[in-house]
Amino acid sequence: MICPVCKEDMIVVEHERIELDYCVKCFGVWFDAGELELLLESLGLEESGFRMEEIMALPEKRATEEVRKCPICRKKMRKVTIGHTPAVLIDACPQGDGLWFDGGEVNQVIRQLVDTSPGDTQGQVVTFLGEVFKARE
């Protein structure tokens, strides 16, 4: 798969039964439809409210960020915000093929969810995300 930002080939990062497409140049992550839900479920965060159909129903946001095309259908993706203070701007395929997170955005969203969820998985989640989804430094 080709990165919608860098136009370079992405690698596949596998976690349990989830295969995410990851760009080693810009650190962006592509979630095929259903993969975000699987990741959140594997981390015990399935009640987060981040289901594909809920994200697709969010209003489109105006942004100065470059318009990106879906790496699957090549249609212009919608900009939507998820999470809470600060909200995270992501790209969503208008046909529901998947979601694009720029480098560090997956980490931001998961950290927000972990901070608001009870349980003892915070350290494991943050360590996993820090290793796999590095933000640009």
N, C-alpha and C positions, 0 to 999 in steps of 0.2 A: 504494500500500500504506500502511496505517496503522501508525504506531509503537506497539509494545506497551507502551511506557512513557508517552509523552506523549499518545498518542491523536491525533497530528497526522499529516498527510500526509508521507511521506518522499520524498526525491529519489532518482534513479538516478545512481549514480557508475559510470562505465564504465572498465575497465582491460583492455586487449586484448579478449578475447572474453567477459569477465565483467561482468555488470551487477549491482552490489550496491545494495541499498536502504539509504539513509543518512538519518538524522534530523539535520537542521540545528539542532534545539533541544537535544537531549540527547546528540548525537554517537554514538548507537547505530548498529550495522550489522547488517542481516539478510542472511545467506547462504542462498540457496535450496540444496536438496540438490545436492551436487556442486560448488558454487561455491568452497568453501574449498579443496578439492583442486585446482581450476583455478588459484586464486590462488597457492597454494604451489608448484605446478608452474611457473607463470610466473616465480616468484622463484628457481627452482632449489632449492626445499626440499621436493620431492615425497616424499622418504624420511623425512618428519617423524613419521609414525605418526598424523597427524590426519585419518584417513579417516572419513567419516560413520558407517559401520558400526562402527568402533572406538569412536567417541564415544558412539554409541547403546548400546553394551554396557557403558559405565561405570556404576558404581553411582550412584544418586541421592544428593545431599548435602542435609543439612538446612541451611537458611539463614534468616536473619531478613529477607532481601530479599523484596520483594513478589512474589507469584506472578504470572506473566505468561502471557497466552494467545498461541498461535501466530497470527500475522497471516494465515495461509492457512486453516487448518482450525478455528481458534478453540478448540482443546483446550488444557488447562493444560499448560504446558511443564515439563520436568524440569530440575532444577538439577544440573549436573555440573561437575567441575573438570578442567581440562586444563593442560598445561604443567608446569613444575617451579618450585621455590622462587623466588618465590611462585606457587602454583597459581592459575589464573584460573577464577573461577566464571562459567559461561555458562549459557544456557537452550537446551535442545534440544527440538524438537517430538517428542512421543512417537510420531508416525506417520512421522517421518523427512522432514518437509517442509523443514526447515532449522534453522539455528542463529542465536541472537541474542547479540550481543556488546554490552555497555554501552560507553559512551564510553571510549576509551583501552584497552580490553581486546584488540582486534585488535593494536594496537601492542605491547602487553606480550607477547603470544604470539609474534609474529613476531620481536621483539627477542630473546626466549629462543632461538628456533630459529637465528637468525643467529649468536648468540654461541656456539652449539655446533656450527655447521657450518663445514667448511673452505671456502675460496673467497674471492673478491675482490668480492663483491656487497654487502657490509655497508652501505657508504655509500649506494648506490643504493636499497636496500630501506628504510633508515631515513629517507632524504629523502622517498621516495614516501609512506611511512606518515605521516610528520609532516605532510605537506601534505594528505592525504586524510582520515585518521582522527584528527583532533585530539582530544586529551583536554580535559575541562573545565578551565578555568583559574580 
